[in-house]
Amino acid sequence: MHQAFVLAAGFGTRLRPLTTLKPKPLVPVCGVPMLSYALALCARHGLSPVVVNAHHLADQLRPWAGSHEGVDVTISEELPDILGTGGGLRKVRDQLAETVAVVNGDTLCNVDLRALLDAIPGGGGAMALRVHPEDARERYGVVAYDDAGLVTDLKRMARSTPEGAEHRDAHFTGIHALHRDMLDHVPEGMACIVRTAYIAEVPRRRVAAVRHDGTWLDVGDPAAYLDTNLAVLGGAVSLPLDPWSRAAGGTVTGSVATAQGGRLHGPVWVGEGARIQGEVVQSAIGARAVVPAGARLDSCIVWDDVVVPPGAWYRHVFAGGDPVDVE
């Protein structure tokens, strides 16, 4: 039996000030919380129930317990202390299936979770790796793998002897799958899954590498967040959930349309109950948000219920309070 665990407890420090208002997994991309995309990915691969951990602004995640995006969700609260990527799993070890796919609630991807689960060596784990350009290696850290498809160098923290050629062109996406017994390496309390379970099993050649060449978007800071929204708006990525199916009338993917007296230059995603009287270019407008006649938005994201101030705005996020300039 397989299931999934979604990491949703983090503070989202790099995404501040947005994460002072919402936990990072509930920050919307084209009006849809990132957690919905993660749960839809689990549903695509038949992984249910799903455990979602919570700490930062946990009260906003509690209502997600139940049925969402085609899976049954259980919320595991880490209070008063956050437990990290390993401690959160260790806390619910006895509730987990024999093998578990672990998904970040704050990234957008279409990783094949079933392929990850199928790749787990006996009692070990499997990491989704993405090939990256040279300039990204310092940021993410190299994870090397060999011709046998096993990890041989885990960010210089653990190594094994390669079988055949060693490939050093990839980084860990943060998405992985593991056998429940791997959690025996994880101490109770705050712990990192990589620095405990994975560094213990790499030398034993029990960690597989699964290349992922599809969508993987790291929504790390406000600029990356805005760029992710624009990529989804432009149809540049493949995702397990189509946000356009949740848009309201008046949304356009073409060139120009008129809505409620305003002007939309597509692509523009518009949520239910939004009022647009100004001009909007390539932006996402949340539910019940207001774009007044005196406003012009270009490449902007507006959250639910926000009233945009008059004026011309380019590459801003309107989440509440002062607009966040990410230019």
Contacts in CASP RR format, 6 or more apart in sequence:
PFRMAT RR
TARGET T0000
AUTHOR 0000-0000-0000
METHOD contacts of the structure
MODEL  1
MHQAFVLAAGFGTRLRPLTTLKPKPLVPVCGVPMLSYALALCARHGLSPV
VVNAHHLADQLRPWAGSHEGVDVTISEELPDILGTGGGLRKVRDQLAETV
AVVNGDTLCNVDLRALLDAIPGGGGAMALRVHPEDARERYGVVAYDDAGL
VTDLKRMARSTPEGAEHRDAHFTGIHALHRDMLDHVPEGMACIVRTAYIA
EVPRRRVAAVRHDGTWLDVGDPAAYLDTNLAVLGGAVSLPLDPWSRAAGG
TVTGSVATAQGGRLHGPVWVGEGARIQGEVVQSAIGARAVVPAGARLDSC
IVWDDVVVPPGAWYRHVFAGGDPVDVE
1 97 0 8 1.000
1 98 0 8 1.000
1 99 0 8 1.000
2 46 0 8 1.000
2 47 0 8 1.000
2 97 0 8 1.000
2 98 0 8 1.000
2 99 0 8 1.000
2 100 0 8 1.000
2 101 0 8 1.000
2 117 0 8 1.000
3 47 0 8 1.000
3 48 0 8 1.000
3 49 0 8 1.000
3 50 0 8 1.000
3 51 0 8 1.000
3 96 0 8 1.000
3 97 0 8 1.000
3 100 0 8 1.000
3 101 0 8 1.000
4 42 0 8 1.000
4 47 0 8 1.000
4 48 0 8 1.000
4 50 0 8 1.000
4 51 0 8 1.000
4 71 0 8 1.000
4 100 0 8 1.000
4 101 0 8 1.000
4 102 0 8 1.000
4 103 0 8 1.000
4 113 0 8 1.000
5 50 0 8 1.000
5 51 0 8 1.000
5 52 0 8 1.000
5 53 0 8 1.000
5 89 0 8 1.000
5 92 0 8 1.000
5 96 0 8 1.000
5 100 0 8 1.000
5 101 0 8 1.000
5 102 0 8 1.000
5 103 0 8 1.000
6 25 0 8 1.000
6 35 0 8 1.000
6 38 0 8 1.000
6 39 0 8 1.000
6 42 0 8 1.000
6 50 0 8 1.000
6 51 0 8 1.000
6 52 0 8 1.000
6 53 0 8 1.000
6 102 0 8 1.000
6 103 0 8 1.000
6 104 0 8 1.000
6 105 0 8 1.000
7 53 0 8 1.000
7 85 0 8 1.000
7 102 0 8 1.000
7 103 0 8 1.000
7 104 0 8 1.000
7 105 0 8 1.000
7 106 0 8 1.000
8 23 0 8 1.000
8 24 0 8 1.000
8 25 0 8 1.000
8 35 0 8 1.000
8 52 0 8 1.000
8 53 0 8 1.000
8 54 0 8 1.000
8 61 0 8 1.000
8 105 0 8 1.000
8 106 0 8 1.000
9 53 0 8 1.000
9 54 0 8 1.000
9 55 0 8 1.000
9 56 0 8 1.000
9 58 0 8 1.000
9 78 0 8 1.000
9 82 0 8 1.000
9 83 0 8 1.000
9 84 0 8 1.000
9 88 0 8 1.000
10 23 0 8 1.000
10 24 0 8 1.000
10 55 0 8 1.000
10 56 0 8 1.000
10 82 0 8 1.000
10 84 0 8 1.000
11 19 0 8 1.000
11 24 0 8 1.000
11 55 0 8 1.000
11 56 0 8 1.000
11 82 0 8 1.000
12 19 0 8 1.000
12 23 0 8 1.000
12 24 0 8 1.000
12 56 0 8 1.000
12 106 0 8 1.000
12 220 0 8 1.000
13 19 0 8 1.000
14 220 0 8 1.000
14 221 0 8 1.000
15 24 0 8 1.000
15 27 0 8 1.000
15 106 0 8 1.000
15 219 0 8 1.000
15 220 0 8 1.000
15 221 0 8 1.000
15 222 0 8 1.000
15 225 0 8 1.000
17 319 0 8 1.000
17 324 0 8 1.000
18 27 0 8 1.000
18 222 0 8 1.000
18 225 0 8 1.000
18 317 0 8 1.000
18 319 0 8 1.000
18 324 0 8 1.000
19 27 0 8 1.000
19 56 0 8 1.000
21 319 0 8 1.000
21 320 0 8 1.000
22 57 0 8 1.000
22 60 0 8 1.000
22 319 0 8 1.000
23 54 0 8 1.000
23 56 0 8 1.000
23 57 0 8 1.000
23 58 0 8 1.000
23 60 0 8 1.000
23 61 0 8 1.000
24 34 0 8 1.000
24 56 0 8 1.000
24 105 0 8 1.000
24 106 0 8 1.000
24 219 0 8 1.000
25 33 0 8 1.000
25 34 0 8 1.000
25 35 0 8 1.000
25 38 0 8 1.000
25 52 0 8 1.000
25 61 0 8 1.000
25 105 0 8 1.000
25 106 0 8 1.000
26 33 0 8 1.000
26 34 0 8 1.000
26 35 0 8 1.000
26 57 0 8 1.000
26 60 0 8 1.000
26 61 0 8 1.000
27 33 0 8 1.000
27 34 0 8 1.000
27 106 0 8 1.000
27 219 0 8 1.000
27 225 0 8 1.000
28 34 0 8 1.000
28 284 0 8 1.000
28 286 0 8 1.000
28 301 0 8 1.000
28 303 0 8 1.000
28 304 0 8 1.000
29 37 0 8 1.000
29 108 0 8 1.000
29 219 0 8 1.000
29 225 0 8 1.000
29 228 0 8 1.000
29 229 0 8 1.000
29 232 0 8 1.000
29 243 0 8 1.000
29 284 0 8 1.000
30 229 0 8 1.000
30 232 0 8 1.000
30 233 0 8 1.000
30 243 0 8 1.000
30 244 0 8 1.000
30 247 0 8 1.000
30 269 0 8 1.000
30 284 0 8 1.000
31 243 0 8 1.000
31 246 0 8 1.000
31 269 0 8 1.000
31 271 0 8 1.000
31 284 0 8 1.000
31 286 0 8 1.000
31 287 0 8 1.000
31 304 0 8 1.000
32 241 0 8 1.000
32 243 0 8 1.000
32 246 0 8 1.000
34 105 0 8 1.000
34 106 0 8 1.000
34 107 0 8 1.000
34 108 0 8 1.000
34 219 0 8 1.000
35 52 0 8 1.000
35 61 0 8 1.000
35 64 0 8 1.000
35 105 0 8 1.000
36 68 0 8 1.000
36 69 0 8 1.000
36 241 0 8 1.000
37 108 0 8 1.000
37 239 0 8 1.000
37 240 0 8 1.000
37 241 0 8 1.000
38 103 0 8 1.000
38 104 0 8 1.000
38 105 0 8 1.000
39 50 0 8 1.000
39 68 0 8 1.000
39 69 0 8 1.000
39 70 0 8 1.000
39 71 0 8 1.000
39 73 0 8 1.000
40 69 0 8 1.000
40 70 0 8 1.000
40 239 0 8 1.000
40 240 0 8 1.000
40 241 0 8 1.000
41 103 0 8 1.000
41 109 0 8 1.000
41 110 0 8 1.000
41 111 0 8 1.000
41 113 0 8 1.000
41 240 0 8 1.000
42 48 0 8 1.000
42 50 0 8 1.000
42 69 0 8 1.000
42 71 0 8 1.000
42 101 0 8 1.000
42 103 0 8 1.000
42 113 0 8 1.000
43 69 0 8 1.000
43 70 0 8 1.000
43 71 0 8 1.000
43 240 0 8 1.000
44 113 0 8 1.000
44 240 0 8 1.000
45 101 0 8 1.000
45 112 0 8 1.000
45 113 0 8 1.000
45 114 0 8 1.000
46 71 0 8 1.000
47 71 0 8 1.000
47 101 0 8 1.000
47 113 0 8 1.000
48 70 0 8 1.000
48 71 0 8 1.000
48 72 0 8 1.000
49 71 0 8 1.000
49 72 0 8 1.000
49 73 0 8 1.000
49 74 0 8 1.000
50 71 0 8 1.000
50 72 0 8 1.000
50 73 0 8 1.000
50 74 0 8 1.000
51 73 0 8 1.000
51 74 0 8 1.000
51 75 0 8 1.000
51 76 0 8 1.000
51 92 0 8 1.000
51 95 0 8 1.000
51 96 0 8 1.000
52 61 0 8 1.000
52 64 0 8 1.000
52 73 0 8 1.000
52 74 0 8 1.000
52 75 0 8 1.000
52 76 0 8 1.000
53 75 0 8 1.000
53 76 0 8 1.000
53 77 0 8 1.000
53 78 0 8 1.000
53 83 0 8 1.000
53 88 0 8 1.000
53 91 0 8 1.000
53 92 0 8 1.000
54 61 0 8 1.000
54 62 0 8 1.000
54 75 0 8 1.000
54 76 0 8 1.000
54 77 0 8 1.000
54 78 0 8 1.000
55 77 0 8 1.000
55 78 0 8 1.000
55 79 0 8 1.000
55 81 0 8 1.000
55 82 0 8 1.000
55 83 0 8 1.000
56 82 0 8 1.000
58 75 0 8 1.000
58 77 0 8 1.000
58 78 0 8 1.000
58 79 0 8 1.000
61 75 0 8 1.000
62 75 0 8 1.000
62 77 0 8 1.000
64 73 0 8 1.000
64 75 0 8 1.000
65 73 0 8 1.000
65 74 0 8 1.000
65 75 0 8 1.000
66 72 0 8 1.000
66 73 0 8 1.000
66 74 0 8 1.000
67 73 0 8 1.000
69 241 0 8 1.000
74 95 0 8 1.000
76 88 0 8 1.000
76 91 0 8 1.000
76 92 0 8 1.000
78 84 0 8 1.000
78 88 0 8 1.000
78 91 0 8 1.000
81 189 0 8 1.000
81 190 0 8 1.000
82 190 0 8 1.000
83 90 0 8 1.000
83 91 0 8 1.000
83 189 0 8 1.000
83 190 0 8 1.000
83 191 0 8 1.000
84 190 0 8 1.000
84 191 0 8 1.000
84 192 0 8 1.000
85 102 0 8 1.000
85 191 0 8 1.000
85 192 0 8 1.000
85 193 0 8 1.000
85 194 0 8 1.000
86 183 0 8 1.000
86 186 0 8 1.000
86 191 0 8 1.000
86 192 0 8 1.000
86 193 0 8 1.000
86 196 0 8 1.000
86 197 0 8 1.000
87 186 0 8 1.000
87 187 0 8 1.000
87 188 0 8 1.000
87 189 0 8 1.000
87 190 0 8 1.000
87 191 0 8 1.000
87 193 0 8 1.000
89 96 0 8 1.000
89 100 0 8 1.000
89 102 0 8 1.000
89 183 0 8 1.000
89 186 0 8 1.000
89 193 0 8 1.000
90 183 0 8 1.000
90 186 0 8 1.000
90 187 0 8 1.000
90 188 0 8 1.000
90 189 0 8 1.000
90 191 0 8 1.000
91 188 0 8 1.000
91 189 0 8 1.000
93 180 0 8 1.000
93 183 0 8 1.000
96 180 0 8 1.000
96 183 0 8 1.000
97 180 0 8 1.000
98 179 0 8 1.000
98 180 0 8 1.000
99 117 0 8 1.000
99 120 0 8 1.000
99 177 0 8 1.000
99 178 0 8 1.000
99 179 0 8 1.000
99 180 0 8 1.000
100 177 0 8 1.000
100 178 0 8 1.000
100 180 0 8 1.000
101 113 0 8 1.000
101 116 0 8 1.000
101 117 0 8 1.000
101 175 0 8 1.000
101 176 0 8 1.000
101 177 0 8 1.000
102 174 0 8 1.000
102 175 0 8 1.000
102 176 0 8 1.000
102 177 0 8 1.000
102 178 0 8 1.000
102 193 0 8 1.000
103 111 0 8 1.000
103 113 0 8 1.000
103 175 0 8 1.000
104 173 0 8 1.000
104 174 0 8 1.000
104 175 0 8 1.000
106 219 0 8 1.000
106 220 0 8 1.000
107 173 0 8 1.000
107 174 0 8 1.000
107 175 0 8 1.000
107 216 0 8 1.000
107 217 0 8 1.000
107 218 0 8 1.000
107 219 0 8 1.000
108 215 0 8 1.000
108 216 0 8 1.000
108 217 0 8 1.000
108 219 0 8 1.000
108 228 0 8 1.000
108 232 0 8 1.000
108 237 0 8 1.000
108 239 0 8 1.000
109 173 0 8 1.000
109 175 0 8 1.000
109 212 0 8 1.000
109 214 0 8 1.000
109 215 0 8 1.000
109 216 0 8 1.000
109 217 0 8 1.000
110 214 0 8 1.000
110 215 0 8 1.000
110 238 0 8 1.000
110 239 0 8 1.000
110 240 0 8 1.000
111 128 0 8 1.000
111 173 0 8 1.000
111 175 0 8 1.000
111 212 0 8 1.000
111 214 0 8 1.000
111 216 0 8 1.000
112 210 0 8 1.000
112 212 0 8 1.000
113 175 0 8 1.000
113 177 0 8 1.000
115 210 0 8 1.000
116 126 0 8 1.000
116 127 0 8 1.000
116 128 0 8 1.000
116 175 0 8 1.000
116 176 0 8 1.000
116 177 0 8 1.000
116 210 0 8 1.000
117 126 0 8 1.000
117 177 0 8 1.000
119 126 0 8 1.000
119 177 0 8 1.000
119 208 0 8 1.000
119 210 0 8 1.000
120 126 0 8 1.000
120 177 0 8 1.000
120 178 0 8 1.000
120 179 0 8 1.000
120 208 0 8 1.000
121 150 0 8 1.000
121 205 0 8 1.000
121 206 0 8 1.000
121 207 0 8 1.000
121 208 0 8 1.000
122 179 0 8 1.000
122 206 0 8 1.000
123 179 0 8 1.000
123 181 0 8 1.000
123 182 0 8 1.000
123 206 0 8 1.000
124 178 0 8 1.000
124 179 0 8 1.000
124 181 0 8 1.000
124 182 0 8 1.000
124 201 0 8 1.000
124 206 0 8 1.000
124 207 0 8 1.000
125 176 0 8 1.000
125 177 0 8 1.000
125 178 0 8 1.000
125 179 0 8 1.000
125 182 0 8 1.000
125 198 0 8 1.000
125 201 0 8 1.000
125 206 0 8 1.000
125 207 0 8 1.000
125 208 0 8 1.000
126 176 0 8 1.000
126 177 0 8 1.000
126 178 0 8 1.000
126 207 0 8 1.000
126 208 0 8 1.000
126 209 0 8 1.000
126 210 0 8 1.000
127 143 0 8 1.000
127 151 0 8 1.000
127 172 0 8 1.000
127 173 0 8 1.000
127 174 0 8 1.000
127 175 0 8 1.000
127 176 0 8 1.000
127 198 0 8 1.000
127 207 0 8 1.000
127 208 0 8 1.000
127 209 0 8 1.000
127 210 0 8 1.000
128 172 0 8 1.000
128 173 0 8 1.000
128 174 0 8 1.000
128 175 0 8 1.000
128 176 0 8 1.000
128 210 0 8 1.000
128 212 0 8 1.000
129 143 0 8 1.000
129 145 0 8 1.000
129 170 0 8 1.000
129 171 0 8 1.000
129 172 0 8 1.000
129 173 0 8 1.000
129 209 0 8 1.000
129 210 0 8 1.000
129 211 0 8 1.000
129 212 0 8 1.000
130 170 0 8 1.000
130 171 0 8 1.000
130 173 0 8 1.000
130 211 0 8 1.000
130 212 0 8 1.000
130 213 0 8 1.000
130 214 0 8 1.000
130 216 0 8 1.000
131 169 0 8 1.000
131 170 0 8 1.000
131 211 0 8 1.000
131 213 0 8 1.000
132 140 0 8 1.000
132 169 0 8 1.000
132 170 0 8 1.000
132 171 0 8 1.000
136 171 0 8 1.000
137 171 0 8 1.000
140 171 0 8 1.000
140 172 0 8 1.000
141 155 0 8 1.000
141 171 0 8 1.000
141 172 0 8 1.000
142 153 0 8 1.000
142 155 0 8 1.000
142 156 0 8 1.000
142 168 0 8 1.000
142 170 0 8 1.000
142 171 0 8 1.000
143 151 0 8 1.000
143 153 0 8 1.000
143 154 0 8 1.000
143 155 0 8 1.000
143 170 0 8 1.000
143 171 0 8 1.000
143 172 0 8 1.000
143 209 0 8 1.000
144 151 0 8 1.000
144 152 0 8 1.000
144 153 0 8 1.000
144 162 0 8 1.000
144 166 0 8 1.000
144 167 0 8 1.000
144 168 0 8 1.000
144 170 0 8 1.000
145 151 0 8 1.000
145 152 0 8 1.000
145 166 0 8 1.000
145 167 0 8 1.000
145 170 0 8 1.000
145 209 0 8 1.000
146 152 0 8 1.000
146 162 0 8 1.000
146 163 0 8 1.000
146 164 0 8 1.000
146 165 0 8 1.000
146 166 0 8 1.000
146 167 0 8 1.000
147 162 0 8 1.000
147 163 0 8 1.000
147 164 0 8 1.000
147 165 0 8 1.000
148 163 0 8 1.000
148 164 0 8 1.000
149 208 0 8 1.000
149 209 0 8 1.000
150 160 0 8 1.000
150 163 0 8 1.000
150 205 0 8 1.000
150 207 0 8 1.000
150 208 0 8 1.000
150 209 0 8 1.000
151 160 0 8 1.000
151 198 0 8 1.000
151 202 0 8 1.000
151 207 0 8 1.000
151 208 0 8 1.000
151 209 0 8 1.000
152 159 0 8 1.000
152 160 0 8 1.000
152 161 0 8 1.000
152 162 0 8 1.000
152 166 0 8 1.000
152 202 0 8 1.000
153 159 0 8 1.000
153 166 0 8 1.000
153 168 0 8 1.000
154 172 0 8 1.000
154 194 0 8 1.000
154 198 0 8 1.000
154 199 0 8 1.000
154 202 0 8 1.000
154 207 0 8 1.000
155 172 0 8 1.000
155 194 0 8 1.000
157 194 0 8 1.000
157 195 0 8 1.000
157 199 0 8 1.000
158 198 0 8 1.000
158 199 0 8 1.000
158 200 0 8 1.000
158 202 0 8 1.000
158 203 0 8 1.000
159 202 0 8 1.000
159 203 0 8 1.000
160 202 0 8 1.000
160 203 0 8 1.000
160 204 0 8 1.000
160 205 0 8 1.000
170 209 0 8 1.000
170 211 0 8 1.000
172 194 0 8 1.000
173 212 0 8 1.000
173 216 0 8 1.000
175 212 0 8 1.000
176 193 0 8 1.000
178 193 0 8 1.000
178 197 0 8 1.000
182 197 0 8 1.000
182 198 0 8 1.000
182 201 0 8 1.000
183 197 0 8 1.000
185 196 0 8 1.000
185 197 0 8 1.000
185 200 0 8 1.000
185 201 0 8 1.000
186 193 0 8 1.000
186 196 0 8 1.000
186 197 0 8 1.000
187 196 0 8 1.000
198 207 0 8 1.000
201 207 0 8 1.000
214 238 0 8 1.000
215 237 0 8 1.000
215 238 0 8 1.000
215 239 0 8 1.000
217 224 0 8 1.000
217 228 0 8 1.000
217 231 0 8 1.000
217 237 0 8 1.000
218 224 0 8 1.000
219 225 0 8 1.000
219 228 0 8 1.000
222 317 0 8 1.000
222 324 0 8 1.000
222 326 0 8 1.000
223 326 0 8 1.000
225 301 0 8 1.000
225 317 0 8 1.000
225 326 0 8 1.000
226 299 0 8 1.000
226 301 0 8 1.000
226 315 0 8 1.000
226 317 0 8 1.000
226 326 0 8 1.000
229 284 0 8 1.000
229 301 0 8 1.000
230 282 0 8 1.000
230 299 0 8 1.000
231 237 0 8 1.000
232 239 0 8 1.000
232 243 0 8 1.000
233 267 0 8 1.000
233 268 0 8 1.000
233 269 0 8 1.000
233 282 0 8 1.000
233 283 0 8 1.000
233 284 0 8 1.000
234 267 0 8 1.000
234 282 0 8 1.000
235 267 0 8 1.000
243 269 0 8 1.000
244 251 0 8 1.000
244 253 0 8 1.000
244 269 0 8 1.000
246 271 0 8 1.000
247 269 0 8 1.000
247 270 0 8 1.000
247 271 0 8 1.000
248 270 0 8 1.000
248 271 0 8 1.000
248 272 0 8 1.000
248 273 0 8 1.000
248 274 0 8 1.000
248 287 0 8 1.000
249 259 0 8 1.000
249 270 0 8 1.000
250 257 0 8 1.000
250 259 0 8 1.000
250 264 0 8 1.000
250 270 0 8 1.000
251 264 0 8 1.000
251 268 0 8 1.000
251 269 0 8 1.000
251 270 0 8 1.000
251 271 0 8 1.000
252 264 0 8 1.000
252 265 0 8 1.000
252 266 0 8 1.000
252 267 0 8 1.000
252 268 0 8 1.000
253 266 0 8 1.000
253 267 0 8 1.000
254 266 0 8 1.000
254 267 0 8 1.000
255 265 0 8 1.000
255 266 0 8 1.000
256 263 0 8 1.000
256 264 0 8 1.000
256 265 0 8 1.000
256 266 0 8 1.000
257 263 0 8 1.000
257 264 0 8 1.000
257 266 0 8 1.000
258 264 0 8 1.000
259 270 0 8 1.000
259 276 0 8 1.000
260 275 0 8 1.000
260 276 0 8 1.000
260 277 0 8 1.000
261 276 0 8 1.000
261 277 0 8 1.000
261 278 0 8 1.000
262 276 0 8 1.000
262 277 0 8 1.000
262 278 0 8 1.000
262 279 0 8 1.000
262 280 0 8 1.000
262 291 0 8 1.000
262 293 0 8 1.000
263 278 0 8 1.000
263 279 0 8 1.000
263 280 0 8 1.000
264 270 0 8 1.000
264 276 0 8 1.000
264 279 0 8 1.000
264 280 0 8 1.000
265 279 0 8 1.000
265 280 0 8 1.000
265 281 0 8 1.000
265 282 0 8 1.000
266 281 0 8 1.000
266 282 0 8 1.000
267 282 0 8 1.000
268 280 0 8 1.000
268 281 0 8 1.000
268 282 0 8 1.000
268 283 0 8 1.000
268 284 0 8 1.000
268 285 0 8 1.000
269 283 0 8 1.000
269 284 0 8 1.000
269 285 0 8 1.000
269 286 0 8 1.000
270 276 0 8 1.000
270 284 0 8 1.000
270 285 0 8 1.000
270 286 0 8 1.000
271 285 0 8 1.000
271 286 0 8 1.000
271 287 0 8 1.000
271 288 0 8 1.000
271 289 0 8 1.000
271 304 0 8 1.000
272 287 0 8 1.000
272 288 0 8 1.000
273 287 0 8 1.000
273 288 0 8 1.000
274 285 0 8 1.000
274 286 0 8 1.000
274 287 0 8 1.000
274 288 0 8 1.000
274 289 0 8 1.000
274 290 0 8 1.000
274 291 0 8 1.000
275 289 0 8 1.000
275 290 0 8 1.000
275 291 0 8 1.000
276 285 0 8 1.000
276 291 0 8 1.000
277 290 0 8 1.000
277 291 0 8 1.000
277 292 0 8 1.000
277 293 0 8 1.000
277 294 0 8 1.000
278 291 0 8 1.000
278 292 0 8 1.000
278 293 0 8 1.000
278 294 0 8 1.000
278 295 0 8 1.000
278 296 0 8 1.000
279 295 0 8 1.000
279 296 0 8 1.000
279 297 0 8 1.000
280 291 0 8 1.000
280 296 0 8 1.000
280 297 0 8 1.000
280 300 0 8 1.000
281 296 0 8 1.000
281 297 0 8 1.000
281 298 0 8 1.000
281 299 0 8 1.000
282 298 0 8 1.000
282 299 0 8 1.000
283 297 0 8 1.000
283 298 0 8 1.000
283 299 0 8 1.000
283 300 0 8 1.000
283 301 0 8 1.000
283 302 0 8 1.000
284 300 0 8 1.000
284 301 0 8 1.000
284 302 0 8 1.000
285 291 0 8 1.000
285 297 0 8 1.000
285 302 0 8 1.000
286 302 0 8 1.000
286 303 0 8 1.000
286 304 0 8 1.000
286 305 0 8 1.000
286 306 0 8 1.000
287 304 0 8 1.000
287 305 0 8 1.000
288 304 0 8 1.000
288 305 0 8 1.000
289 302 0 8 1.000
289 303 0 8 1.000
289 304 0 8 1.000
289 305 0 8 1.000
289 306 0 8 1.000
289 307 0 8 1.000
289 308 0 8 1.000
289 318 0 8 1.000
290 306 0 8 1.000
290 307 0 8 1.000
290 308 0 8 1.000
291 297 0 8 1.000
291 302 0 8 1.000
291 308 0 8 1.000
292 307 0 8 1.000
292 308 0 8 1.000
292 310 0 8 1.000
294 310 0 8 1.000
294 311 0 8 1.000
295 308 0 8 1.000
295 309 0 8 1.000
295 310 0 8 1.000
295 311 0 8 1.000
295 312 0 8 1.000
295 313 0 8 1.000
296 311 0 8 1.000
296 312 0 8 1.000
296 313 0 8 1.000
297 308 0 8 1.000
297 313 0 8 1.000
297 316 0 8 1.000
298 312 0 8 1.000
298 313 0 8 1.000
298 314 0 8 1.000
298 315 0 8 1.000
299 314 0 8 1.000
299 315 0 8 1.000
300 313 0 8 1.000
300 314 0 8 1.000
300 315 0 8 1.000
300 316 0 8 1.000
300 317 0 8 1.000
300 318 0 8 1.000
301 316 0 8 1.000
301 317 0 8 1.000
301 318 0 8 1.000
302 308 0 8 1.000
302 317 0 8 1.000
302 318 0 8 1.000
303 317 0 8 1.000
303 318 0 8 1.000
303 319 0 8 1.000
303 320 0 8 1.000
306 318 0 8 1.000
306 319 0 8 1.000
306 320 0 8 1.000
308 318 0 8 1.000
309 323 0 8 1.000
313 323 0 8 1.000
314 327 0 8 1.000
315 325 0 8 1.000
315 326 0 8 1.000
315 327 0 8 1.000
316 323 0 8 1.000
316 324 0 8 1.000
316 325 0 8 1.000
316 326 0 8 1.000
316 327 0 8 1.000
317 323 0 8 1.000
317 324 0 8 1.000
317 326 0 8 1.000
318 324 0 8 1.000
END
